[in-house]
Amino acid sequence: MAAPGQWEMEKGIPLSRPAHLLRDVPLPAAVVFESPLTHNLAWMQRFADEHGAKLAPHGKTTMAPALFKRQIEAGAWGITLATAVQTVTAHAHGIERVLMANQLVGHPNMTLVADAIEAGMEFYCVVDGVDNVRDLGVFFAERNLTLNVLIELGVDGGRCGCRTAEQVETLVAAVAEQPALALVGIEGYEGMIAGGNEVAAVRAYGERLVETVRTLQDSGVLQREAPIVTASGSKWFDLIAETFDRAELREHYTPVLRPGCYVVHDHKLYAGAMEAIKARDPDLEGELRPALEVFAYVQSLPEPGLAIIALGKRDIGHEPDLPLPLRRYPRGAEGSEWVDVSSWRTTHIMDQHAFLEIPENADIAVGDVMAFGTSHPCLTFDKWRRVLCVDESLKVTDVMTTYF
């Protein structure tokens, strides 16, 4: 590892190697525990395999190529990403197949992707508007390249995507007019579905995706032997997998699931989603486990019942839930000495401080270390340029770089 001075402008980096989290790292630090990480990689890959689907995890969650590589090594078909810059970053770190779950808009972004395709990347993006289809067709024709596109099927009140069958037909015709574009399937995102019966609505949306790709395949407009049908965020992946899991899709199509947060899971938002998944399928073996935590010092004890933690909005996600206190490590602890503080409560968070409501007689001191869980891991990863991987003893096993 490079000398510590190289990283002096960054946070959460070990002062030396080998390193122990509590002795050798200036806190706060973002931490991924190796054991649940390894478990989650295997669990989700097995889940996809058992449902006859490919797995293309959404890389925007972590933007950590070290984790992308581990997902591919575990069996992932490719990596899903949100932007052209994310795409070329992944490709620069060895990812060969990318599904960009957004329209590719703007000539500078098209240039980045075209350069990566020329360098050997297998790339897919979505389209939902005629104007974008025309722009893409002209640009990639000038580059003498073929761009693989999927029509995005949206939902009323949702994010992107065609809302009606008529819009899909119009878009199919527009793609057919562009020789540089190859229509290879259908894409969707069910995460924006809300209402009184979300489970039924997500299932119905999955059926709509399947019926649409079948219709397009029967009409002969799809330019791929096994057309892609893809959806699934991190909340409803079981329902989408269930809808995709049928013989004709396994044999004649390429169903692709795209959850991202599973790799480190979380302590509330997706933990609750996992409980719901288990309730829907009591026979499901195992479950995802939280792997991401942020460690920070107790900064001040200004009054009874209140602890100020040196942890703020710049260090940990705070939407949709405030940081979740998990454990307290007394000063000088080596990792095995800790106290469960999950009954304590974060009440407020500022740029660099978190307000922690504690029992008035709590055994706590300035300099103690607090471990916090997260809700929605995407909003914690993007606050760190380096994320530590640690084992159960809190020994640092890797320093992973992120690219946001």
C-alpha positions in Angstrom: 0.0 0.0 0.0 1.1 3.5 -0.7 2.4 5.7 2.1 -0.4 7.2 4.3 0.6 10.7 3.1 -0.8 9.9 -0.4 -4.3 9.7 1.1 -4.0 12.6 3.5 -6.9 14.4 1.8 -9.2 11.4 2.2 -11.1 9.9 5.1 -11.4 6.4 6.5 -8.0 5.2 5.3 -5.7 3.0 7.4 -2.6 4.8 8.6 -0.6 1.6 8.0 -1.0 -2.0 6.8 -1.8 -4.4 8.2 -4.5 -2.5 9.9 -7.1 -3.0 12.6 -10.2 -0.8 12.3 -10.3 0.4 15.9 -6.5 1.0 16.3 -5.3 2.1 12.9 -8.1 3.9 11.1 -9.0 7.6 11.7 -12.7 7.4 12.1 -15.3 7.8 10.7 -14.9 5.0 8.2 -17.3 3.1 5.9 -17.0 -0.6 6.5 -18.2 -3.7 4.6 -18.0 -7.0 6.6 -16.5 -9.8 4.5 -18.7 -12.7 5.8 -22.2 -11.3 5.0 -20.8 -9.8 1.8 -19.6 -13.3 0.6 -22.9 -14.8 1.7 -25.0 -12.2 -0.2 -23.0 -12.6 -3.4 -23.7 -16.3 -3.3 -27.3 -16.1 -2.1 -28.5 -13.7 -4.9 -26.7 -15.6 -7.6 -28.3 -18.8 -6.5 -31.7 -17.2 -6.3 -31.4 -16.0 -9.9 -30.1 -19.3 -11.1 -32.9 -21.2 -9.5 -35.5 -18.9 -11.2 -33.9 -19.4 -14.7 -32.7 -15.8 -14.8 -29.5 -14.0 -15.5 -28.2 -11.5 -12.9 -27.0 -8.1 -13.8 -26.6 -6.3 -10.5 -27.1 -2.5 -10.5 -23.6 -1.1 -9.9 -24.8 2.4 -9.0 -25.3 1.1 -5.5 -21.6 0.9 -4.7 -19.7 2.1 -7.8 -16.9 -0.1 -6.5 -15.2 -2.0 -9.3 -13.8 -4.4 -6.8 -17.3 -5.4 -5.9 -18.4 -5.5 -9.6 -15.6 -8.1 -10.2 -16.7 -10.2 -7.3 -20.3 -10.2 -8.6 -19.1 -11.3 -12.0 -16.9 -14.0 -10.4 -19.9 -15.2 -8.5 -21.7 -15.7 -11.8 -23.4 -12.4 -12.8 -24.2 -12.1 -16.5 -23.1 -8.4 -16.5 -23.4 -5.2 -14.5 -26.3 -2.7 -14.8 -25.4 1.0 -14.6 -27.2 4.3 -14.8 -24.9 6.7 -16.8 -22.3 6.7 -19.6 -19.6 7.8 -17.2 -20.4 4.9 -14.9 -20.4 2.6 -17.9 -16.9 3.5 -19.1 -15.6 3.4 -15.6 -16.8 -0.1 -15.2 -15.4 -1.1 -18.6 -12.0 0.5 -17.7 -11.9 -1.9 -14.7 -12.6 -5.0 -16.7 -16.4 -5.2 -16.9 -17.2 -6.5 -20.4 -21.0 -6.5 -20.5 -23.1 -3.5 -19.3 -26.8 -2.8 -19.4 -27.4 0.9 -19.0 -30.9 1.2 -17.5 -31.5 4.7 -18.9 -31.6 6.4 -22.3 -28.3 7.4 -23.7 -28.7 11.1 -24.2 -26.2 13.7 -25.5 -23.4 13.4 -28.0 -20.6 13.5 -25.3 -22.2 10.5 -23.5 -22.7 8.8 -26.9 -19.0 9.3 -27.7 -18.0 7.7 -24.4 -20.1 4.6 -25.0 -19.1 4.4 -28.7 -15.4 4.4 -27.7 -16.0 1.6 -25.2 -18.0 -0.5 -27.8 -15.1 -0.1 -30.2 -12.8 -1.3 -27.4 -14.8 -4.5 -27.1 -17.6 -3.7 -24.5 -20.9 -5.4 -25.0 -23.4 -2.6 -24.3 -27.2 -2.3 -24.0 -29.3 0.8 -23.3 -33.0 1.6 -23.2 -35.1 3.9 -25.4 -38.5 5.4 -24.7 -38.8 8.4 -27.1 -38.6 8.8 -30.9 -36.3 11.9 -30.7 -33.7 9.9 -28.8 -34.0 7.0 -31.2 -33.3 9.3 -34.1 -30.3 10.9 -32.4 -28.8 7.5 -31.5 -29.4 6.2 -35.0 -27.6 9.1 -36.7 -24.7 9.1 -34.2 -23.9 5.4 -34.3 -24.4 5.2 -38.0 -21.7 7.9 -38.3 -19.5 5.8 -36.1 -20.2 2.7 -38.1 -21.4 0.9 -35.0 -24.5 -1.1 -34.0 -26.1 -0.1 -30.7 -28.2 -2.6 -28.9 -31.4 -1.0 -27.5 -34.3 -2.2 -25.3 -37.7 -0.5 -25.2 -38.4 0.7 -21.8 -41.9 0.0 -20.6 -43.0 2.4 -17.9 -46.0 2.8 -15.5 -48.4 5.7 -15.1 -47.0 8.2 -12.7 -43.6 6.4 -12.7 -40.3 7.4 -14.0 -39.3 6.8 -17.6 -40.7 4.4 -20.2 -43.5 4.0 -22.7 -46.9 4.1 -21.0 -49.1 2.5 -23.7 -48.9 -0.2 -26.3 -49.4 2.5 -28.9 -46.2 4.2 -27.8 -44.4 1.0 -27.9 -45.5 0.4 -31.5 -44.4 3.9 -32.5 -41.0 3.4 -30.9 -40.6 0.0 -32.7 -41.3 1.7 -36.0 -38.8 4.4 -35.2 -36.0 2.0 -34.3 -36.7 0.0 -37.5 -35.9 3.2 -39.5 -32.4 3.3 -37.9 -30.1 0.6 -39.3 -27.5 1.4 -36.6 -29.9 0.3 -33.9 -30.7 -3.3 -33.0 -33.9 -3.8 -31.0 -33.1 -6.7 -28.6 -35.7 -6.7 -25.9 -37.8 -5.0 -23.3 -36.8 -3.3 -20.1 -38.7 -2.1 -17.1 -38.5 -0.9 -13.5 -41.2 -1.8 -11.0 -39.8 0.2 -8.0 -42.0 3.2 -8.6 -45.2 1.2 -8.3 -47.3 2.3 -5.4 -50.9 2.0 -4.2 -53.2 -0.1 -2.2 -52.1 -3.5 -3.5 -48.5 -3.2 -4.6 -47.8 -6.9 -4.8 -50.6 -7.4 -7.3 -49.5 -4.4 -9.3 -45.9 -5.5 -9.5 -47.0 -9.0 -10.6 -49.3 -7.4 -13.3 -46.4 -5.2 -14.5 -44.1 -8.2 -14.8 -46.8 -10.0 -16.8 -47.0 -6.9 -19.0 -43.3 -7.0 -19.7 -43.5 -10.7 -20.6 -46.5 -10.2 -22.9 -44.8 -7.3 -24.6 -41.6 -9.1 -25.3 -43.6 -12.1 -26.6 -45.6 -9.9 -28.9 -42.5 -8.2 -30.3 -40.8 -11.5 -30.8 -43.8 -13.0 -32.6 -43.9 -9.9 -34.9 -40.3 -10.5 -35.9 -39.0 -7.1 -34.9 -36.5 -8.2 -32.3 -32.9 -8.7 -33.6 -31.7 -11.2 -31.1 -32.2 -15.0 -31.0 -32.9 -14.9 -27.3 -34.5 -11.5 -26.6 -33.9 -9.8 -23.3 -36.7 -9.1 -20.8 -35.4 -7.4 -17.7 -36.6 -5.6 -14.6 -36.2 -5.9 -10.8 -34.9 -3.5 -8.2 -34.0 -4.5 -4.7 -37.5 -4.6 -3.2 -39.6 -6.7 -5.4 -37.0 -9.0 -7.1 -38.9 -12.1 -5.9 -42.1 -11.1 -7.7 -40.3 -10.3 -10.9 -38.3 -13.5 -10.8 -41.5 -15.4 -10.2 -43.2 -13.8 -13.2 -40.1 -14.5 -15.4 -39.7 -18.1 -14.2 -41.5 -20.0 -16.9 -40.4 -22.6 -19.4 -40.7 -20.6 -22.6 -38.7 -17.7 -21.1 -35.9 -20.0 -19.9 -35.7 -21.7 -23.3 -36.3 -18.8 -25.8 -35.6 -15.5 -24.0 -33.0 -14.0 -21.7 -34.6 -13.0 -18.4 -32.4 -10.6 -16.5 -32.8 -9.4 -12.9 -31.1 -6.2 -11.7 -31.1 -5.8 -7.9 -28.2 -3.8 -6.6 -28.5 -3.2 -2.9 -28.4 -6.9 -2.1 -24.6 -7.0 -2.2 -24.4 -5.3 1.2 -28.2 -5.2 2.0 -29.1 -2.8 4.9 -30.5 -2.7 8.4 -34.0 -1.3 7.8 -35.4 -0.5 4.3 -34.3 -3.6 2.5 -34.3 -5.6 5.7 -38.0 -5.0 5.8 -38.3 -5.9 2.2 -36.5 -9.2 2.9 -38.9 -10.0 5.7 -41.8 -9.5 3.3 -40.1 -11.7 0.7 -39.7 -14.5 3.3 -43.4 -14.0 4.3 -44.4 -14.5 0.6 -42.2 -17.6 0.3 -41.7 -19.3 3.7 -39.8 -22.1 2.0 -37.1 -19.7 0.7 -33.7 -20.9 2.0 -31.7 -18.3 3.9 -31.8 -14.5 3.5 -29.7 -11.5 2.7 -27.6 -10.1 5.6 -26.5 -6.5 6.3 -22.8 -6.0 5.5 -22.4 -2.2 5.5 -21.7 -0.1 8.6 -20.2 3.2 9.4 -17.9 3.5 12.5 -17.4 6.8 14.3 -16.3 8.2 17.6 -18.4 9.6 20.4 -17.5 13.3 20.1 -19.2 14.9 23.1 -21.6 14.2 26.0 -23.0 17.7 26.6 -26.0 16.8 28.7 -27.7 13.8 30.2 -29.5 11.6 27.7 -27.5 13.1 24.7 -24.4 11.9 22.9 -22.9 13.7 19.9 -21.3 11.4 17.4 -18.6 12.5 14.9 -20.7 11.3 12.0 -22.8 13.4 9.7 -24.6 13.8 6.4 -21.2 13.7 4.6 -20.5 10.2 6.0 -23.7 8.2 6.1 -27.1 8.1 4.4 -30.0 9.6 6.3 -33.0 9.0 3.9 -35.4 7.4 4.3 -34.2 6.7 7.8 -31.6 8.2 10.1 -28.5 6.2 11.0 -29.3 3.2 13.2 -27.1 2.7 16.2 -25.9 -0.9 16.5 -23.0 -1.4 18.8 -20.7 0.6 21.2 -17.0 -0.3 21.5 -15.4 1.0 24.6 -12.1 3.0 24.2 -9.3 0.6 23.7 -11.5 -2.3 22.6 -10.0 -4.7 20.1 -13.3 -5.7 18.4 -14.7 -8.5 20.5 -15.7 -6.2 23.4 -18.9 -4.4 22.4 -22.3 -3.5 23.8 -25.6 -3.8 21.9 -27.1 -0.3 21.7 -29.8 -0.9 19.1 -32.4 0.5 21.5 -30.7 3.9 21.3 -32.0 6.4 18.7 -30.6 8.9 16.3 -32.7 12.0 16.5 -31.0 14.5 14.3 -28.1 14.7 11.8 -26.0 17.6 10.6 -23.1 17.9 8.2 -20.5 16.4 10.6 -22.5 15.5 13.8 -25.3 13.1 14.7 -27.4 13.5 17.8 -27.9 10.3 19.7 -30.6 9.9 22.3 -29.2 7.6 25.1 -30.3 6.5 28.6 -29.4 9.1 31.2 -27.2 6.6 33.0 -25.7 5.1 29.9 -22.1 3.7 30.3 -20.5 5.8 27.5 -17.5 8.0 27.2 -16.0 10.4 24.7 -13.6 8.3 22.5 -15.9 5.2 22.5 -16.6 3.9 19.0 -20.1 3.6 17.6 -21.1 1.3 14.8 -24.2 2.5 12.8 -26.3 0.6 10.3 -27.9 2.2 7.2 -31.2 2.3 5.4 -30.7 2.3 1.6 -27.0 1.7 1.1 -26.7 3.7 -2.1 -26.8 6.9 -0.1 -23.9 5.9 2.0 -21.5 4.6 -0.6 -21.5 7.8 -2.6 -20.0 9.7 0.4 -16.8 7.7 0.4 -13.9 7.4 -2.0 -12.5 4.4 -0.1 -14.5 1.7 1.7 -12.9 -0.8 4.0 -13.5 -4.5 3.9 -13.0 -6.1 7.3 -13.2 -9.5 8.8 -15.1 -10.5 12.0 -12.2 -9.4 14.2 -12.2 -5.9 12.4 -8.9 -6.6 10.7 -8.9 -4.6 7.4 -8.7 -7.0 4.5 -9.1 -4.6 1.6 -9.5 -0.9 0.7 -12.0 -0.6 -2.1 -12.1 2.5 -4.3 -15.4 4.0 -5.4 -16.0 6.1 -8.5 -19.0 8.4 -8.1 
